[in-house]
């Protein structure tokens, strides 16, 4: 295989703010893997919380280049085991490569990735679209852009979270999901859950810091009026079993766990443990979104709006319009780069 690396800065439509900070440009890395006249694509974005920069991702990719370019792709799952060793814990770079190997294998076989896993494009959940933290008038303005979306995800972690949800509820009948990004305490979470339950909120995502004492997570799990979904607490495969003890569900992101290979295994384990399943994303291009969309037939919930928030998208593939997905006509993950960077 031949490896090509694209380093891109993707402007957002509006600045994106959560409880940990704000940004208006997403730095990303898109990879191409070439074999037998086919091209597979993958992506990893910079993320401060997980301590992965654009530069560190590229460095990791360059370190595995000699090994990767000596390989002939046969099985993405088998190659993932080798790449996992060579990438030395950089799950973001590993995810980009694993997305690309799945995309490439599907294109060679002339099948979509979900078909190669024995799945059908049926019972696909609607995706939420995210409102980032801002003033209430500005959040109302954000909401006005998504009036036809059935599910709205609201980023919280401010001093007036309850007021935000109450005011937004006056402007839409959409289902709400809220994400505190580790910003709440135990008592806040329990109190918020009771009030939000009356305001049409479906679940709360990661209210407590991931490193909070287990007893705190257990208290919230036991006393919350709403389901609690793990995000920052569910990173790698081994976290699924731990989360089953004090969360109602898990949010899998490809870059956190290292790609589609572990993501499929995590979803299988989650189903065995009767956990609710969700796939999320960073703000990223259609390359990574189309890869994550291959998990859709296995999900209870989807939060795959990352490329909707971009001012420009360097790729096409699985399409998300007003919360509803349309599969790509391309094989693999369905991705194709635009001419500007191809």
C-alpha positions in Angstrom: 0.0 0.0 0.0 1.0 3.6 -0.5 0.2 6.2 2.1 -0.6 9.9 1.4 -1.3 12.5 4.1 -3.3 15.7 3.8 -3.0 18.3 6.5 -6.1 20.6 6.5 -7.6 23.5 8.5 -11.3 23.4 8.2 -13.3 26.6 9.1 -16.5 26.2 11.1 -19.8 28.0 10.2 -19.7 29.6 13.7 -17.4 29.2 16.7 -18.0 26.0 18.6 -18.0 26.3 22.4 -18.3 23.6 25.1 -17.6 23.7 28.8 -13.8 23.2 28.2 -13.3 25.9 25.5 -14.0 27.3 22.1 -12.6 27.1 18.6 -13.5 28.3 15.1 -11.2 26.2 12.9 -10.8 22.4 13.1 -7.3 21.1 12.4 -7.5 17.7 10.8 -5.5 15.0 9.0 -6.9 13.0 6.1 -5.0 9.9 4.9 -5.2 8.0 1.6 -4.2 4.3 1.3 -3.6 3.2 -2.3 -3.7 -0.5 -3.5 -4.6 -2.1 -6.8 -6.0 1.0 -8.3 -8.3 1.8 -5.3 -8.1 4.5 -2.6 -9.2 4.2 1.0 -9.7 7.3 3.1 -9.5 8.0 6.8 -9.4 11.0 9.1 -8.2 12.1 12.6 -8.8 15.6 14.0 -6.8 17.5 16.6 -8.2 17.3 20.1 -6.8 19.0 23.1 -8.7 17.0 25.7 -7.2 13.7 24.4 -3.8 15.4 23.9 -3.6 14.8 20.1 -2.4 17.6 17.9 -2.3 17.8 14.1 1.5 17.5 14.4 1.5 14.5 16.8 -1.0 12.6 14.5 1.2 13.2 11.5 4.3 12.1 13.4 2.6 8.9 14.4 1.6 8.3 10.8 5.1 8.8 9.5 6.4 6.4 12.1 4.2 3.6 10.8 4.7 4.5 7.1 7.6 2.0 6.5 5.6 -0.9 8.0 2.4 0.1 6.3 3.9 0.6 2.8 5.4 -2.9 3.1 1.9 -4.4 3.6 -0.6 -5.8 1.2 -4.1 -5.3 2.6 -6.1 -8.5 3.0 -8.0 -8.1 6.3 -8.5 -4.7 8.0 -9.0 -6.5 11.4 -5.8 -8.4 11.1 -3.8 -5.4 10.0 -5.3 -3.4 12.9 -3.6 -5.7 15.4 -0.2 -4.9 13.8 -0.9 -1.2 13.4 -2.1 -1.1 17.1 1.4 -2.2 18.1 3.2 0.1 15.7 1.1 3.2 16.6 2.1 2.9 20.3 -1.1 4.2 21.8 -2.0 6.9 19.3 -5.6 5.9 18.8 -6.3 9.0 16.6 -3.7 8.0 14.0 -4.7 4.4 14.3 -8.3 5.3 13.7 -7.5 7.2 10.6 -5.6 4.2 9.2 -8.3 1.7 10.2 -11.0 3.8 8.6 -8.9 3.9 5.4 -8.2 0.1 5.4 -11.9 -0.6 5.8 -12.8 1.8 3.0 -10.1 0.3 0.8 -11.1 -3.3 1.5 -14.7 -2.4 0.7 -13.9 -0.7 -2.5 -11.7 -3.7 -3.6 -14.6 -6.1 -2.7 -17.2 -3.7 -4.2 -19.3 -3.8 -1.0 -20.0 -1.2 1.7 -18.3 -1.7 5.1 -21.6 -2.4 6.8 -22.5 -5.0 4.2 -19.1 -6.7 4.8 -20.1 -7.0 8.5 -23.4 -8.7 7.6 -25.5 -5.6 8.3 -28.3 -3.9 6.3 -29.2 -0.2 6.0 -32.4 -0.7 8.1 -33.8 0.9 11.3 -31.2 3.7 11.0 -31.5 6.1 14.0 -31.8 9.8 13.3 -28.8 12.0 14.2 -28.9 14.9 16.6 -27.4 18.2 15.6 -25.4 20.2 18.2 -26.0 23.6 19.7 -22.8 24.9 21.2 -22.6 27.1 24.3 -23.4 30.7 23.8 -25.7 33.4 25.0 -29.3 32.4 25.1 -30.3 34.7 22.2 -27.4 33.2 20.1 -28.4 29.6 21.0 -32.0 30.4 19.9 -30.5 31.7 16.6 -28.5 28.4 16.3 -31.7 26.5 16.9 -33.5 28.4 14.2 -31.1 26.9 11.6 -32.2 23.4 12.5 -36.0 23.7 12.8 -36.6 20.5 10.8 -34.2 18.3 12.7 -36.0 15.8 15.0 -33.2 15.7 17.7 -31.2 18.6 19.1 -28.2 18.1 21.3 -27.5 20.9 23.7 -24.0 21.6 25.0 -24.2 22.6 28.7 -21.9 23.4 31.6 -22.8 27.0 32.3 -24.2 28.8 35.2 -27.7 28.9 33.7 -28.1 25.4 32.1 -31.7 25.0 33.2 -32.8 28.3 31.8 -31.1 27.5 28.5 -33.1 24.3 28.1 -36.4 25.9 29.3 -36.1 28.8 26.8 -35.1 26.5 23.9 -38.0 24.2 24.6 -40.3 27.2 23.9 -38.9 27.3 20.3 -39.1 23.6 19.2 -40.8 20.3 19.8 -37.7 18.3 18.9 -36.3 15.7 21.2 -33.5 17.2 23.4 -30.3 15.5 24.5 -27.9 17.4 26.8 -24.1 17.0 27.1 -22.3 18.6 30.1 -18.9 17.4 29.0 -17.8 16.5 32.6 -18.9 19.9 34.0 -21.5 18.9 36.7 -21.4 17.6 40.2 -23.4 14.7 41.5 -26.1 16.8 43.1 -26.3 19.1 40.0 -26.8 16.0 37.8 -29.6 14.5 39.9 -31.4 17.9 40.2 -31.0 18.6 36.5 -32.2 15.2 35.5 -35.5 15.7 37.4 -36.1 19.1 35.7 -35.0 18.0 32.3 -37.2 15.0 32.4 -40.1 17.4 32.4 -38.7 19.3 29.4 -38.5 16.5 26.9 -34.8 15.6 27.4 -34.0 12.0 26.3 -30.7 11.5 28.2 -27.7 13.2 29.8 -24.3 12.6 28.3 -21.2 12.5 30.6 -22.3 14.8 33.4 -19.4 14.0 35.7 -15.6 14.2 35.1 -14.4 10.8 33.9 -11.9 10.6 36.8 -14.7 11.1 39.4 -14.8 8.5 42.2 -16.8 5.4 41.2 -19.2 6.0 44.0 -20.2 9.3 42.4 -21.0 7.7 39.1 -22.9 5.0 40.9 -25.0 7.5 42.8 -25.9 9.4 39.6 -26.7 6.0 37.9 -29.0 5.0 40.7 -30.7 8.4 41.3 -30.9 10.1 37.9 -34.3 10.5 36.5 -32.8 10.2 33.0 -30.4 7.7 31.3 -26.8 8.6 31.6 -24.5 8.0 28.6 -20.8 7.6 29.0 -18.5 9.6 26.6 -15.2 10.6 28.2 -15.6 7.6 30.6 -15.8 5.2 27.6 -12.6 5.5 25.5 -11.2 2.0 24.9 -12.6 -1.5 24.6 -11.9 -2.4 28.2 -14.0 0.6 29.3 -17.3 -1.0 28.1 -17.5 -3.5 30.9 -16.6 -0.8 33.5 -19.3 1.5 32.2 -21.9 -1.2 32.3 -21.8 -0.9 36.1 -22.7 2.8 36.4 -23.9 4.1 33.0 -27.0 3.3 31.0 -25.2 3.5 27.7 -22.0 4.4 25.9 -21.0 6.8 23.2 -18.3 5.4 20.9 -16.1 7.6 18.8 -13.7 6.1 16.3 -10.7 8.3 17.2 -11.1 7.5 20.9 -11.1 3.8 20.5 -8.8 3.4 17.5 -11.1 2.9 14.6 -13.9 0.7 13.2 -12.3 -2.5 14.2 -12.5 -1.9 17.9 -15.8 0.0 17.5 -17.6 -3.0 16.1 -16.3 -5.1 19.0 -17.3 -2.5 21.5 -20.9 -2.4 20.2 -21.1 -6.2 20.3 -20.0 -6.2 23.9 -22.4 -3.4 24.8 -25.3 -5.3 23.3 -24.3 -8.3 25.4 -24.3 -6.1 28.5 -27.7 -4.5 27.6 -26.2 -1.1 27.3 -27.7 1.6 25.1 -25.4 2.2 22.1 -24.5 5.5 20.5 -21.8 6.7 18.1 -20.6 10.3 18.2 -18.0 12.3 16.4 -15.7 15.2 16.7 -16.1 18.2 14.3 -14.7 16.5 11.3 -15.1 16.1 7.6 -17.4 13.6 5.8 -14.4 11.2 5.6 -14.7 10.3 9.3 -18.5 10.8 9.4 -19.0 8.3 6.6 -16.7 5.8 8.4 -18.7 6.2 11.6 -21.9 5.8 9.7 -21.0 2.2 8.9 -22.0 1.5 12.6 -25.5 3.0 12.2 -27.4 -0.4 11.9 -26.1 -1.3 15.3 -27.0 1.9 17.1 -29.8 3.1 19.4 -28.6 6.7 19.0 -26.5 8.7 16.6 -24.7 12.0 17.0 -22.8 12.2 13.7 -23.3 15.9 12.7 -19.6 16.9 12.7 -19.4 17.8 9.1 -22.7 19.7 9.2 -21.0 22.3 11.4 -18.2 23.0 8.9 -18.2 25.9 6.5 -16.6 23.8 3.8 -16.4 20.0 3.5 -13.4 18.4 1.6 -15.2 15.1 1.0 -18.5 13.6 0.0 -20.1 10.3 1.2 -22.9 9.3 3.5 -25.2 12.3 3.5 -27.0 13.7 6.6 -29.9 16.0 5.9 -32.2 17.2 8.6 -31.2 14.4 10.9 -31.7 11.6 8.4 -28.9 9.6 6.7 -28.7 8.5 3.1 -26.1 5.9 2.2 -23.4 6.6 -0.3 -23.4 5.1 -3.8 -19.7 4.4 -3.4 -18.3 1.2 -1.9 -16.4 0.9 1.3 -17.2 3.8 3.7 -18.5 5.6 0.7 -16.0 8.5 0.7 -14.6 10.6 -2.1 -12.4 13.7 -1.7 -13.3 16.9 -3.5 -11.1 17.9 -6.4 -9.5 20.7 -4.5 -7.4 18.3 -2.3 -7.5 15.1 -4.3 
